[in-house]
Amino acid sequence: MSRNDSKYFSTTKKGEIPELKEELNSQYKDKRKDAVKKVIAAMTVGKDVSSLFTDVVNCMQTENLELKKLVYLYLINYAKSQPDLAILAVNTFVKDSQDPNPLIRALAVRTMGCIRVDKITEYLCDPLQRCLKDDDPYVRKTAAICVAKLYDINAELVEDRGFLESLKDLISDNNPMVVANAVAALAEIQENSSRPIFEITSHTLSKLLTALNECTEWGQVFILDALSRYKAADAREAENIVERVTPRLQHANCAVVLSAVKMILLQMELITSTDVVRNLCKKMAPPLVTLLSAEPEIQYVALRNINLIVQRRPTILAHEIKVFFCKYNDPIYVKMEKLEIMIKLASDRNIDQVLLEFKEYATEVDVDFVRKAVRAIGRCAIKLERAAERCISVLLELIKIKVNYVVQEAIIVIKDIFRRYPNTYESIIATLCESLDTLDEPEAKASMIWIIGEYAERIDNADELLESFLESFPEEPAQVQLQLLTATVKLFLKKPTEGPQQMIQVVLNNATVETDNPDLRDRAYIYWRLLSTDPEAAKDVVLAEKPVITDDSNQLEPSLLDELLANIATLSSVYHKPPDAFVTRVHSSAQRTEDEDYPEGSESGFPESPANPANGLASPPTARQSASTSATGAPATPPSVAPVPDLLGDLMNMDNSIVPVDQPATPTGPPLPILLPASTGQGLQISAQLTRQDGQIFYSLLFENNTQVPLDGFMIQFNKNTFGLAAAGPLQVPQVQPGTSARTLLPMVMFQNMSQGPPSSLLQVAVKNSQQPVWYFNDKISVHVFFTEDGRMERSSFLETWRSLPDSNEVSKDFPAILIGSADATLERLAASNTFFIAKRKNANQDVFYFSAKLPRGIPLLIELTTVIGNPGVKCAIKTPSPEMSPLFFEAIETLLMG
C-alpha cells in the first residue's frame, strides 16, 4: 500500500460489509481494487470480514499484480476458518503457477504454501513440482522454501512425492540464492525430523562454498550455519574450508561475521598447525572488535558471543582488551558484559591497565556496577597470583573512601583472596576491622566473621569483635548465624579462655534452643557433641586445612561450552544456555510413528482419532472415521456436513463444537476415558478428564447423543473433594442433536468445595439435562494436573528445602514393574507435566534423579527416583510439607512414569 492508502482505515459507516460486498462486485477494476484495500485495512485492525470471502476470491481473476497480492494476503488469513470456500481459489492458484510472469508464478506457490489447509495441500504438489524445475531462479528459490512449509503440514506427502530429492538437486543449482534457500529449507526440515535428511558430502561442500561468495547476506548465513555442521575429514580439508570462509569476516552484516566466526572456530579444532591457528586468531580479532562499534543491542549480542569465544580461544582478543573498557554512555547491560570479558582477558601483562579501569568504575554512581567492579578486582587477584598484591592495594584504597557498599563488597572479595592465598596477606586484617560497625549486609557480615574466626589467634580482641555480633544473633539472617557459630567455635579452640568459653555457651544455646533453622541447629549439636566428647577431634574437624579456591572466570563446563560455541549467533549463545533449555520442539503429527499416535501429555496439542481409543477403552457404539489433520491440529472439515459454530464458546475461548457422530470431535489432547457409558446413560455417553492448559485447570467433557431426541440444558455439579474442585462457571454446551457429539472445556477452581477426612483422588460428578434424569459417575483425579508451571527449583534451593523439611516428611515407595528405558524421554515426559529435573547422580550401578514440582498455594514436592536404566524397578522417595498426600503423589508419579 502507498502512503495515501491510510484513508481505507477510516470508514465508520453502518453498512460497511454490504457496501464492501457491492464494491467488490463492481464492474470497474479500480473500484474493486479500492474495495479489496478497504477489506485488508479492516482485517488489519481486527474486524471480521470473513463473510466477504467469496467476493474477495472472485477478484483473483486479474492481471493487476498489486490486487492479486492483496487477495492472496486475505486468503492466507481466512482460508483456515473457511476451508471449503478456500477450494474455490485452487483453480486460480494452479493457473497462476503457470503464468508467463515469474513474479505471479512465485506468488501463487508461496501463498499456497502459507495456507495450512489439507485440501489446498493436495493441489499444491503438482504446481510445486513444476516450480522447483522452473526456468526462473526467483520461482525456484520461492518453491524451495515452500517445500519446508509443506513438510511442516504433511511430512509424509513431501517424502512420497520426492520433494526432498528435488531440494537436494537444487543445491547444485547455478543460482546462489536458489542454493541458499534450498539449504535453509533442508536445514529446517532436518530440525523437525528424527532421521538424517540433510548431510553435507565433499561434493556438496564444494557447491556450497562456491555459492557462498555470490548469494545475499542472509543466504550466506544459511550456508555458513549448514557448513558449521560439517566435520572435515582431516586438517588439510579443514584449512581449505577456513580459507574459503575467511573473507566473510569482512562482511558488513553482523550475523554473517558471527556465523563465519562459528564456522572457523569449529574447523580450528581439527587444524594441527600452530602457525595456521595463530594466523586465524589474528584474522578473527578485527571483525569482532568492529562489532563493538555498533548499536548497544548489537554490542550486547556480540559481547555475549565474545564471552564464549575467549573462554575457548583467549589469544584471539588478548591484545584488544582496551576495546572492552567501558564508556560513560554505555548501557548498564553492556558495561556488565564488558567487565566479565575484561576479567577473562586479564593477564600479568595488562593487569595494571585493567586495575586502573576497575578502580575508576568503583567510583561510578550505579551501585550494581560498582559492586561488580570491586568483585572483578578480587577475581583478578584470585586468577593472577603475581598481581594479587596490587589488587589488594587497590581494594584497600577503595576501603579508605568509606563508601558503605564499596567497603562491604571489598570485604567479601578479600575473604576469597585469603582463601586463595592463606597466610599471605593477613596484615591487612586490622584495616578491615576498622569498618566493622558499618557492615549491614548479610554476605559482608558473614565474610568479616569468617575472617575473624579464621585468624582469631592473630587478632588480639577477636572475642570482643565477635561479641559485638552476638548481641543481635537471633535477628541475624541464617548465613550470618552459621558463620557466627563456626567462628565462635574456632575462637574457643584457638583461645580456650574464660571469655570464649562463655561465648560458646551462649551461641550453642541460641543455636539449639532459640532457633527454627534446622541447618543451624544440626551444626550446633554436632559442634556441641564434638567439644564435649573430644576437643582434639573437634580441632581436627573445625580447624582442618581448607582447600584453596580457584579462579571462577571460566564458569562454563567444557561440554556446555562446546555446545554453545556450535550455536554462536543464535539465542543460545546470548542466553548461555543450550537450545533445549528454552525451546520446546513440537514435531508435526505426520512425522510420528504408529507407536506414537497418542501423545502422553494432555498439552501436546495434537488431535486424536477416536477410531483407536487409548487406555484400552472400547469404542462408542457408532463407527467413526478418522479425519485428516493439519500440523496445527485443525481437522479438515468433511465436505458433506458443516459443523455448527458455538459463538459463546468462541467468545469465551472455549473448545465447544458440535460434530456429527460419524466424524471425530476436535480433542485438545488424548481420547477421554468414558465415565458414563451409553448403556447406563440411556443413550447419553459422557467422557471426561481433568486437564491443565496454559496454567489453568479445566474439566474436558465429551457428550455423545445416541438417543432419538435432542439433548440440551446441561448442568454439572461436583461433590466435596480433597482439592475443593468446583466449576468456575456454568457448563456451556449447545443443544446436542441425535447422532452428534459436543465437546467442551469447563474452567475449574480449587479450594472451594473441600471435604473432610483422609485425602482421596475420588471426584464424584453429577450431570443433568432437560430431557433425562440426573446421572452420577465417579472420576479419578490425577494430582499432576495441579502441578504449577513455576515448580522448577535451583539446585541450592532444592537442597535447602529438602534439609528444612523434617525426616518424618520423607516417604518412599517401590514400583517394581516400572521400567525406564530412556532417561531423556522420561525427563521430557515429566517436564511436560511440570515435574522439573534438578540433578542426577550415580549410586553404585544405580542412577538417582531429583525432581521438583509445586502445588497451588506454593506447596513444594521434592522427588527422588532411583533406578537402573533399562531394568524394571523404580524406587521413589518424596518429601513435602503435606506427607498425608503422599499416596496421591505416588499415584501421579506412577502414572507419569508409565506414560
JOMO-V909612 format. One line per field, one symbol per residue. phi: phi as a letter, one per 30 degrees, with the letter a starting at -180 (. if undefined). A space follows every 50 residues. Layout:
phi: ???
//
This chain:
phi: .dddddddccdbddcddeddedddcddcdddddddddddddddddjddcd dceddddddddbcddddddddddddedcdddbdddddeddededdddcdd ddddedddddddddddbeddedddddedddddcddddddddddddddddd dddbdddddddidddddddddcddcddddddddddddddddccdcdcccd cdddeddddddedcdddddddeddddddddcddadddedddddddeeddc dddddddddddeededdddcdcdddddddddddddeddddedcddedded ddddddeddddcbddececcdddcddcdcdddddedddeeddddcdbedc dddddddeddddcdcdddddeddddddddddddcddceddddeddddddd dideddddddddddedddddbdhbcdddeeddddcedddbcedddddddd ddddcedcceceddddddddeceddddeedddddedddddedddbdcdee dddddddddddcccccdddddddddddeddddcaeddeddddcddcdddc dcdcdddedddeddddceibeedddhbdeddbbcdcdddddddddcdcdd cdcdicdccddbddiiddddeddbcdcdbdddidddddddbcdddcdddd ddhcdcbcbeddbddcdcadedddcbdeddchjccccaadbbbhiccbcd bbccccdcbdcbidbbbcdebecidbddaddcbddcdeibbbbbccdcbc icbdcdjdebcdbcbbbbbdcbddccacbcdceddddddcddcdeddddd dedddddddcbbaccdddbcdbddddddddddciccdcabbcbhcccccc bbbbceiiddbcbbccacejcdjbcccbbadcdddeedddedddddddi
//
